[in-house]
Amino acid sequence: MPLLTADPQAQPAHGRPCPRCGSRLRLAEPQRAMLWRIAMGETLKAIRTRYGCGKDKAASALGEVIQTLGATGRAQAVDIACRAGLLPFPDTTQKKQLLVRPSQMRVAIRLAAGDSYAKIAADLDCSPDTVKSHLHALYKALEAVSAPHAVYSLHARGMLHTHHPCPCPTPPSPRAVGR
């Protein structure tokens, strides 16, 4: 079955429950597979080539995934999916120890939250070029090829803390808080 064709009989992948509202994020398996490929550093062009679909269909499918997760872009979609337990992590016990500077982590956290370079720069009181420099140094240390790949790598190494996994506007439910 092609990646971008949803199987009506397929059960959606469920993530961990949200600690605030108790709901679970859901993605159909083709959507989860596409997001995992993005998280692993594949470009949309490579995904289109792999599955023989057109540019519009692939972009539309990715846009649907981003919208389903309530994200503003690919990096934030990967962050939300990682925090919700929708993406599997490789065994990272054999990975080398990374030396990541606090400034690089501050930028990475903001990128994972969906902020643009300009917003990150304004909030951290630095220039957009400084933000780009921090991210490129982080990509090099992680051997990442894109922002979603870097976010996924940081989650896989336990360097991005898991917290509120869904973009729910609801206040915490008594059931979720008591867990």
C-alpha positions in Angstrom: 0.0 0.0 0.0 1.4 3.4 -0.9 2.4 5.6 2.1 0.0 8.4 1.4 -3.1 6.3 0.9 -5.0 5.8 4.1 -6.5 2.3 4.7 -10.0 2.8 5.9 -9.7 -0.5 7.9 -6.4 0.6 9.6 -6.5 1.6 13.3 -4.9 4.9 14.1 -1.7 5.0 16.1 -2.4 6.3 19.6 0.1 8.2 21.7 0.4 8.6 25.4 -2.5 10.4 27.1 -2.2 14.1 27.6 -1.4 14.9 31.3 -3.7 18.0 31.1 -6.8 16.8 29.2 -6.5 13.0 29.2 -7.0 12.8 25.5 -4.7 10.9 23.1 -3.3 12.2 19.9 -4.0 9.9 16.9 -2.4 9.5 13.5 -3.3 7.1 10.8 -0.4 4.7 10.1 0.4 6.3 6.7 0.6 9.7 8.4 2.8 8.4 11.2 5.1 6.8 8.7 5.4 10.0 6.7 6.2 12.0 9.8 8.7 9.4 10.9 10.5 9.7 7.5 10.5 13.5 8.0 11.9 13.1 11.5 14.7 10.8 10.1 15.8 13.6 7.8 14.1 12.6 4.5 13.0 15.5 2.3 9.5 15.7 0.9 11.1 15.2 -2.5 12.7 12.0 -1.4 9.3 10.8 0.0 7.5 11.7 -3.2 10.1 9.7 -5.2 10.0 6.7 -2.8 6.2 6.4 -3.1 5.6 7.7 -6.6 3.2 10.4 -5.7 3.0 13.9 -7.0 4.2 17.1 -5.3 0.8 18.4 -4.5 -0.4 15.1 -2.9 2.7 14.7 -0.7 2.6 18.4 0.4 -1.1 18.0 1.1 -0.6 14.9 3.2 2.2 16.5 5.2 0.0 19.6 5.7 -2.8 17.3 7.0 -0.4 15.7 9.5 0.9 19.1 10.7 -2.7 20.3 11.1 -3.9 17.1 12.9 -1.1 17.6 15.5 -1.9 21.3 15.9 1.6 22.3 14.8 2.9 25.3 12.9 5.6 23.4 11.0 7.5 20.2 10.5 9.9 20.6 13.5 7.0 21.3 15.9 5.0 18.4 14.4 7.9 16.0 15.2 8.2 17.5 18.7 4.5 17.0 19.4 4.6 13.4 18.0 7.7 12.5 20.0 6.2 13.9 23.3 3.0 12.0 22.6 4.8 8.7 22.0 3.7 8.5 18.3 7.3 8.1 16.9 9.6 5.2 17.9 13.1 6.0 19.1 16.2 4.0 18.2 18.5 2.6 20.8 20.8 5.5 21.7 22.8 3.8 24.4 25.8 3.4 22.1 25.7 7.0 20.8 28.6 9.3 21.7 28.1 11.9 24.4 27.2 15.3 22.9 28.5 18.6 24.1 25.7 21.0 23.4 26.0 24.5 24.7 23.1 26.0 26.7 22.5 28.7 24.0 22.1 26.0 21.4 19.6 24.1 23.6 17.6 27.3 24.2 17.3 27.8 20.4 16.5 24.2 19.8 13.7 24.2 22.4 12.2 27.3 20.8 12.5 25.7 17.3 10.7 22.6 18.6 8.0 24.8 20.0 7.3 26.1 16.5 8.9 29.5 16.7 10.5 31.1 13.6 14.1 32.2 13.5 13.0 35.9 13.8 10.8 35.2 16.8 13.6 33.2 18.5 16.0 35.9 17.8 13.7 38.6 19.3 12.9 36.6 22.4 16.5 35.6 23.1 17.8 39.1 22.3 20.1 38.1 19.5 20.2 38.3 15.7 18.6 35.8 13.3 22.1 35.0 12.1 23.1 34.0 15.6 20.1 31.7 15.8 21.1 30.1 12.5 24.7 29.7 13.8 23.5 28.0 16.9 21.3 25.7 14.9 23.9 24.8 12.4 26.4 23.9 15.2 23.7 21.8 16.8 22.9 20.1 13.4 26.6 19.3 13.0 26.9 17.8 16.6 23.8 15.7 16.1 24.6 14.8 12.5 21.2 16.1 11.6 20.2 17.4 8.1 17.1 19.4 9.0 15.2 21.0 11.9 12.8 18.0 12.3 15.7 15.6 12.2 17.5 17.6 15.0 14.3 17.7 17.1 13.9 14.0 16.7 17.5 13.3 17.6 17.3 15.4 20.7 14.2 13.6 21.8 15.8 10.2 21.1 18.8 11.1 23.3 16.5 12.4 26.1 17.8 16.0 25.7 14.4 17.5 25.1 12.2 17.0 28.0 8.8 15.6 27.5 6.0 17.7 28.8 2.4 18.6 27.7 2.0 16.5 24.5 -1.1 18.0 22.9 -2.1 21.5 21.9 -5.3 21.3 23.9 -6.8 24.5 25.1 -8.7 22.8 27.9 -7.7 23.1 31.6 -6.4 20.0 33.3 -9.1 17.4 34.0 -9.4 16.1 37.6 -8.8 12.6 36.2 -5.6 13.5 34.4 -4.2 15.5 37.3 -4.7 12.7 39.8 -2.4 10.3 37.9 
